[in-house]
Amino acid sequence: MKTFLFLATMLFPFTVAAQTADPLLTQVESAQVPNQGGYDGDTMDQLLAHFHVPGVSVAVIQDFRISWAKAWGVTDAKTGAHVRTDTMFQAASISKPVAAMATLKAVQDGKFGLDQDINTILKSWKLPMDKFPGAVTPRMLTSHTSGLGDGFGFPGYAPGAARPTIAQVLDGQAPSVLGPVRMERAPLTGYKYSGGGVTIEQQILTDVLNKPFVQIMQETVLGPLRMTNSTYAQPLPADKEIEAAHAHNNRGQPLDASWHVFPEQAAAGLWTTPSDLARFLIEVQLTLQGKGGRVLNQKSMEAMVMPVGVGPYAVGFYIQKKGEGWYFGHDGSNWGYRARMIAHRAKGYGVAVMTNSDSGDALAGEIIERVARAYGWDSLDKPIPR
């Protein structure tokens, strides 16, 4: 019997919860009762068809642990290969809070200050500050309050195309397809989402730690948190390609490349799974409770969930009130992929959803609502009003 179970685990490496009849999982993937309209009458497979999403993978957190993980659909509409719970997706902008944890680790280790002028930290590049007074700091870069005006959503590059260096990205020089990362207002006078600011954060880490960004993230965050199906490698190594979901358009049709490549790794370059993102969220939750600490201490972790005073972001995460509960999370949108994750600030629950379609955000929102309803999310243990 033990031999059979071992072989079954090797052949079908899903979590145990994904194969058991978890009543709350069943509630999420089944038609909703009561049916309040919208998509409540749809099963998960029907939701995928309605939203034109070939594949989706979900991990749910309850009581500071992964309650269950399950995947539906296919990795590639051409081949019909099934999505598994260990299938990797592009996390897109969810890369940012994971990178922010590495930045806070460097701060905690005394490499630089969270409120230090970045031009006193950077070695290989400097941010022009001739038009605006004040200093830009790592805290501002990670909370989108620096005054940078790019508002970038990085498009990425075809696998065979020339890719810019980070310096070329920041200065808008070929082969970069975007403009330069520059200031448009004084620091901390407004909030504007800035992928360019997070790319400066990437340059800071590589300058100070003198290591490739992929190595920094593996040693600092991914390895310690046992995020074993995650990497910031861009392009994805050939031996990992078979484990990756392919990109699709908003009709669920394969795009003209399996995926795009992102040199802006901190802002958009993470490949991962919902289960690994759940491990990341749980580490944040536990450390805030004084029970984690594999990467950051409690004081350092509080910076990730404490808004800086302008806009909805802390260091890395957006902060949001839903019902009577306070949540932290992030969304992701890359070419052919959409992802969302959210977790409660004090209670041990949350969810991560990853899809391989440009139309995946609406599906992710529906799944998060179903999870919240099934588990009675918010601090008063009442369902979130719809």
C-alpha positions in Angstrom: 0.0 0.0 0.0 2.8 2.4 0.9 4.5 1.7 -2.5 1.3 2.4 -4.3 0.8 5.7 -2.6 4.4 6.7 -3.3 4.0 5.9 -7.0 0.7 7.8 -7.1 2.4 10.8 -5.6 5.2 10.7 -8.2 2.8 10.3 -11.1 0.2 12.8 -10.0 2.0 15.4 -7.8 -1.1 17.4 -6.8 -1.7 18.4 -3.2 -3.7 15.9 -1.2 -6.4 18.5 -0.8 -6.9 18.7 -4.5 -7.9 15.0 -4.7 -10.1 14.9 -1.6 -13.7 15.8 -1.5 -13.2 19.1 0.4 -16.7 20.5 0.8 -15.5 24.1 0.5 -13.6 23.4 -2.7 -16.8 21.7 -4.1 -18.7 24.8 -3.1 -16.3 27.1 -5.0 -16.2 25.0 -8.2 -19.9 24.2 -8.3 -22.9 26.3 -9.2 -23.6 28.7 -6.4 -26.4 28.3 -3.9 -28.4 30.5 -3.6 -28.1 31.6 -7.2 -28.0 35.4 -7.1 -27.6 35.9 -10.8 -24.5 36.7 -12.8 -22.3 33.7 -13.1 -23.6 32.0 -10.0 -25.2 29.2 -12.0 -21.9 28.2 -13.6 -19.5 25.5 -12.6 -15.8 26.2 -12.8 -15.5 24.5 -16.3 -18.4 26.7 -17.5 -16.7 29.8 -16.1 -13.6 29.1 -18.1 -15.6 28.8 -21.2 -17.6 32.0 -20.5 -14.4 34.1 -19.8 -12.4 32.5 -22.6 -9.7 31.3 -20.3 -7.9 28.0 -21.3 -6.5 27.3 -17.8 -6.6 28.4 -14.2 -4.9 27.4 -11.1 -6.0 28.3 -7.5 -4.6 27.9 -4.0 -6.7 28.8 -0.9 -5.3 29.7 2.5 -7.1 29.0 5.7 -5.8 29.0 9.3 -2.3 30.1 8.0 -1.9 27.1 5.8 -2.8 26.0 2.3 -6.3 24.5 2.6 -6.4 23.2 -0.9 -4.9 23.8 -4.4 -6.5 22.8 -7.7 -6.2 23.5 -11.4 -8.7 23.4 -14.2 -8.3 23.6 -18.0 -5.3 23.4 -20.3 -1.8 24.9 -20.5 -2.0 25.4 -24.2 -5.1 25.5 -26.4 -3.1 23.9 -29.2 -2.0 20.8 -27.4 -4.7 20.4 -24.8 -2.2 19.5 -22.1 -3.9 19.8 -18.7 -2.9 22.4 -16.1 -1.5 21.0 -12.9 -1.1 22.6 -9.5 2.7 22.8 -10.2 2.2 24.4 -13.7 4.1 27.7 -13.7 2.4 30.9 -14.9 3.8 34.4 -15.4 3.0 36.4 -12.2 3.4 39.7 -14.0 3.2 42.6 -11.5 2.8 40.2 -8.6 6.6 40.0 -9.1 6.7 43.4 -7.4 5.8 42.5 -3.8 8.0 39.4 -3.9 10.9 41.7 -5.0 10.0 44.2 -2.3 10.6 41.5 0.3 14.1 41.2 -1.0 14.6 44.9 -0.8 13.4 44.9 2.8 15.8 42.1 3.6 18.7 44.2 2.2 17.5 47.1 4.4 17.3 44.8 7.4 20.8 43.6 6.8 22.1 47.2 6.8 22.9 47.4 3.0 21.0 50.7 2.6 18.2 52.6 4.3 14.5 52.3 3.3 14.3 56.1 3.4 17.8 56.8 2.0 18.2 58.8 -1.2 18.5 56.2 -4.0 21.2 58.3 -5.8 23.5 57.7 -2.8 22.9 53.9 -3.2 23.0 53.4 -7.0 26.4 52.8 -8.5 25.9 52.1 -12.2 23.1 54.5 -12.9 21.6 57.7 -11.4 18.1 59.1 -11.6 18.0 62.7 -12.9 16.6 65.0 -10.3 17.3 68.4 -11.8 13.6 69.5 -12.2 12.2 68.5 -8.8 13.3 69.0 -5.2 13.7 66.2 -2.7 15.0 62.7 -2.7 13.5 59.5 -4.0 13.8 56.6 -1.6 13.4 52.8 -1.9 10.2 53.1 0.2 8.8 55.5 -2.5 9.8 53.2 -5.4 8.1 50.2 -3.8 4.9 52.2 -3.0 4.6 54.1 -6.3 4.9 57.5 -4.6 8.3 58.5 -6.0 7.0 61.1 -8.5 8.1 59.0 -11.5 5.8 59.5 -14.4 6.3 56.4 -16.6 3.2 54.4 -15.5 4.7 51.5 -17.3 3.0 48.2 -18.0 5.9 46.4 -19.6 4.9 44.7 -22.9 7.9 42.2 -22.9 9.8 41.0 -25.9 9.3 38.0 -28.2 11.6 35.2 -27.2 14.0 35.7 -30.2 14.0 39.5 -30.1 16.9 41.7 -28.8 16.3 42.7 -25.2 17.6 45.8 -23.5 19.8 46.0 -20.4 18.2 47.5 -17.3 20.2 50.8 -17.9 18.7 50.9 -21.5 15.2 50.3 -20.0 15.7 53.2 -17.5 17.0 55.6 -20.2 14.6 54.5 -22.9 17.4 53.5 -25.3 17.1 50.9 -28.0 16.3 48.0 -28.1 13.9 49.2 -25.3 10.5 49.8 -26.8 9.5 52.3 -24.1 10.4 55.8 -23.0 12.8 56.7 -20.2 12.0 56.5 -16.5 11.9 60.1 -15.3 10.3 62.3 -12.7 7.1 64.2 -13.4 6.4 65.6 -9.9 8.2 66.0 -6.5 8.5 62.9 -4.5 5.6 61.9 -2.2 3.2 64.5 -3.6 1.1 62.0 -5.4 0.5 58.3 -6.3 1.1 56.9 -9.7 1.8 53.2 -10.5 5.4 52.9 -11.7 6.9 49.8 -13.1 9.9 51.9 -13.9 10.4 52.7 -10.2 10.5 49.0 -9.4 13.0 48.5 -12.2 15.2 51.1 -10.4 14.7 48.9 -7.3 16.1 46.0 -9.3 19.1 48.1 -10.3 19.7 49.0 -6.6 19.7 45.4 -5.5 22.1 44.2 -8.2 24.4 47.2 -7.6 24.5 46.8 -3.8 24.6 43.0 -3.6 26.8 42.6 -6.7 24.9 39.5 -7.9 22.5 38.7 -10.7 18.9 39.5 -9.8 17.8 35.9 -10.3 20.4 34.7 -7.8 19.4 37.5 -5.3 15.8 36.5 -5.4 16.5 32.7 -5.1 18.8 33.2 -2.1 16.8 35.9 -0.4 13.1 34.9 -0.8 12.3 32.0 -3.1 14.7 29.5 -1.5 14.0 30.4 2.2 10.2 30.2 1.6 10.5 26.9 -0.3 8.9 28.4 -3.4 10.3 25.5 -5.4 8.3 26.1 -8.6 9.3 29.7 -8.9 12.0 31.6 -10.7 12.8 35.1 -11.9 14.9 33.7 -14.8 14.2 35.6 -18.0 14.1 33.9 -20.5 12.7 30.8 -18.8 15.3 28.0 -18.9 14.6 25.3 -21.5 14.2 22.6 -19.0 11.4 24.5 -17.3 9.4 25.3 -20.5 7.5 22.0 -20.3 6.2 23.1 -16.8 4.9 26.5 -18.1 1.4 27.6 -19.2 1.3 29.3 -22.6 0.0 32.8 -23.3 -3.5 33.3 -24.9 -5.5 36.3 -26.0 -8.8 37.5 -24.7 -10.6 34.9 -26.8 -8.6 32.1 -25.3 -6.6 31.6 -28.5 -2.9 31.0 -28.6 -0.8 34.0 -29.2 2.0 34.1 -31.8 4.6 33.1 -29.2 4.4 30.9 -26.1 5.1 33.9 -23.9 7.1 37.1 -23.8 10.4 37.7 -22.1 10.8 40.4 -19.5 14.2 41.9 -18.6 12.3 44.0 -16.1 12.4 41.0 -13.7 11.5 42.8 -10.4 8.5 44.4 -12.0 7.2 41.6 -14.3 9.5 38.6 -14.5 8.4 36.1 -11.9 7.3 32.6 -13.0 5.4 30.8 -10.2 2.4 28.9 -9.1 -0.5 29.8 -6.8 0.7 27.4 -4.2 4.1 29.2 -4.1 2.3 32.5 -3.9 0.2 31.2 -1.0 3.5 30.2 0.8 4.7 33.8 0.3 1.4 35.3 1.7 1.4 32.9 4.6 5.0 34.0 5.5 3.8 37.6 5.6 0.8 36.7 7.8 2.8 34.6 10.2 5.7 37.1 10.5 3.2 39.8 11.3 1.9 37.5 14.1 5.4 37.1 15.4 5.5 33.5 14.2 7.4 33.6 10.9 10.7 35.3 10.3 12.4 33.1 7.6 13.2 36.3 5.6 12.1 39.4 7.6 11.6 40.1 11.2 8.2 41.4 12.4 9.2 45.1 12.3 10.5 44.9 8.8 7.4 42.9 7.6 5.1 45.6 8.9 6.4 47.9 6.2 4.9 45.6 3.6 1.3 46.2 5.0 1.6 49.8 6.3 0.5 52.4 3.6 3.1 55.1 3.3 0.6 57.9 3.6 0.0 58.7 -0.1 -2.0 56.2 -2.2 -3.1 52.7 -1.5 0.3 51.0 -1.4 2.7 49.9 1.3 6.1 48.5 0.4 5.1 46.1 -2.3 1.5 45.4 -1.5 -1.7 47.3 -2.1 -3.8 47.6 1.0 -7.6 47.4 0.9 -10.6 47.2 3.2 -13.2 44.7 2.3 -16.2 44.4 4.5 -14.8 44.8 8.0 -11.4 43.2 7.2 -8.1 44.7 6.0 -6.4 42.9 3.2 -3.1 43.0 1.4 -2.5 41.8 -2.1 -1.5 42.5 -5.7 -2.7 41.8 -9.3 -0.7 40.9 -12.3 -1.2 41.5 -16.0 1.4 40.4 -18.6 1.0 39.6 -22.3 -1.3 36.5 -22.3 -1.5 36.1 -18.5 -3.6 37.5 -15.6 -3.2 36.8 -11.9 -4.5 38.0 -8.5 -3.7 37.3 -4.9 -5.2 38.6 -1.7 -4.8 37.8 2.0 -6.2 39.1 5.3 -3.9 41.3 7.4 -4.6 39.6 10.8 -6.6 36.4 10.1 -5.0 33.5 8.3 -6.9 33.3 5.1 -6.4 34.3 1.5 -6.2 33.1 -2.1 -4.0 33.2 -5.2 -5.4 32.7 -8.7 -3.3 32.5 -11.9 -4.6 32.2 -15.5 -3.1 32.0 -19.0 -5.4 34.4 -20.8 -5.8 38.2 -21.4 -9.3 37.8 -20.2 -8.4 36.0 -17.0 -8.9 38.9 -14.6 -12.7 38.6 -14.6 -12.5 34.9 -13.9 -10.0 35.5 -11.1 -12.4 38.0 -9.5 -15.3 35.6 -9.7 -13.2 32.9 -8.0 -12.0 35.2 -5.3 -15.7 36.2 -4.6 -16.6 32.5 -4.4 -13.8 31.7 -2.0 -14.7 34.7 0.2 -18.3 33.6 0.3 -17.6 30.0 1.0 -15.1 30.8 3.8 -17.0 33.7 5.3 -14.2 36.2 4.9 -13.9 39.5 6.8 -13.1 40.2 10.4 -16.6 39.7 11.6 -16.9 36.3 9.9 -19.7 37.4 7.7 -19.9 37.0 3.9 -18.7 40.0 2.0 -21.7 41.9 0.5 -22.1 41.3 -3.2 
